[in-house]
Amino acid sequence: MEYQEIIDRKKAIVNSPIKRIPEDKLKNVVDQFYKRNPKSLENFTQLKTIVPGGLQHNLGAADPFGLVFRKAKDDKMYDIDGNVYTDYLMAGGPIILGHHFEPLDSKIIELISECGPAVGLTHEYELRYAQEIVKHFPGIDMVRFLASGTEADMVAVRIARVYTGKEKIIKIGGNYHGWSDQFVLSTNFPGTGPSEAEGIPAGCYENTVEVIQNDFEGLTKAFEKYKNNIAAVIAEATGGHAGTFLAHPDWNKTLRELCDQNGALLIFDEVITGFRLALGGAQVYYGITPDLTVLGKIISHGYAGAGAVGGKKEIMACCHPSSINGKKAFTGGTLSANPIMVTAGYYAMKYSEEFHAVDKAADYATKLTNALNDLFSTRKDLPFFVYNIQSIMHLETACHSGIALVENPVSRAKEVMERYKVLRTYCLALLTQGVIPLGDRFYCCMMHGEDALQKTLKAWEYVLSLIPEV
Ligand SMILES: Cc1ncc(COP(=O)(O)O)c(C=O)c1O
């Protein structure tokens, strides 16, 4: 689906009434959820007495309670009550070969039997893995491994500041770059500023400049306003949250041009898109090469401690302890490039190439996108639709993100939450049908196939049946 059609259809949704599941039907859904998951409920009830909110992860849903899982295999997850799910969370993005991909996991078992989890010095797979990354990513000549996407984002901007000698970073509203102090700014929604920044002193944002997604004029103005002091622009190349706040087709090209004209670096945060849009990331998919690339969880296929920043040699050379010309961006991380991470990453990349994981996952996403669009079009009263960017699917139903596209989004701020809550009711209904969504997003893997497709369509038929026809 083309950019303009997506934008028009999102606007059409938010210009029509919210499609709620009526109270009585919603009560049945909630009752079903309780009935299916007594052990999860028991576990969650105990967990929340010793873990804030009973949940460690932003991507989980704890309303009415969080599910607890025991097993994962291929495209499926198994909870402790014996329910089986078709999974589209994919651990928040990193799983593309499928859960518990045995050829990969057996390499890690072998590794652990030989050297355990950490050596504290260089492991032999570090070189092999770095070479693979450099081979696939046009923007990466050198790579520094780190422990998470958040860390990698922090290091990328530090390197940019050291290299350029400038201070300000342009962050695009609604783009996510982890949770370090300087980046908890319009993280969930463009234009909301530091609304989630309790505990972060205002001074932390002094050098973070927000520009709204696709605001070409605002971008030019920011460069004019902070002339000669913009170190970098950091962005998700898809547009914020993996394409929820979708990038205009000319956006990345413009970012590249304005960075070049102003002596600023372009940083692509490829924590989601690296290995998923293409083995060489969004920079290959869109054909725009950044100066620095941030990588995260997918680079170890979900094994813990995964992050990296890569870039051109002369820029990366500022990264401590390489530091040339006395320019030093200090970095640390005891478990960075640990044997498990680099071995998992190396084989994940090798197997993704060998098994054509990127294409298979993307083909499935396109097939499911088309099938869901056919299903949604049977309900003329519902403006729902789906689009995909390779294996990332966006299901626009309650479409809280669409409020960002209206004339005066602030005037409809309350509606964002209302629409989001309605989305959560659809998600709960999907869970009762054995489908795990990531809110309005689905990540696909190469193991999704016909069974998953049919099950997902059935689950959505059920959700639609709960929404009264008008
Ligand atoms: C685009 C993007 N950048 C950075 C991060 C932060 O990565 P981590 O959760 O590993 O700190 C995420 C996490 O989802 C992300 O989606």
The ligand as an ORCA input file, in Angstrom:
! r2SCAN-3c Opt
* xyz 0 1
  C      13.941      1.455     17.490
  C      14.385      1.044     18.868
  N      15.481      1.610     19.394
  C      15.944      1.275     20.618
  C      15.295      0.333     21.374
  C      15.821     -0.004     22.748
  O      16.386     -1.281     22.757
  P      16.553     -2.074     24.145
  O      15.183     -2.462     24.573
  O      17.410     -3.257     23.778
  O      17.226     -1.178     25.092
  C      14.140     -0.294     20.870
  C      13.417     -1.297     21.667
  O      12.366     -1.769     21.322
  C      13.669      0.077     19.578
  O      12.557     -0.454     19.062
*
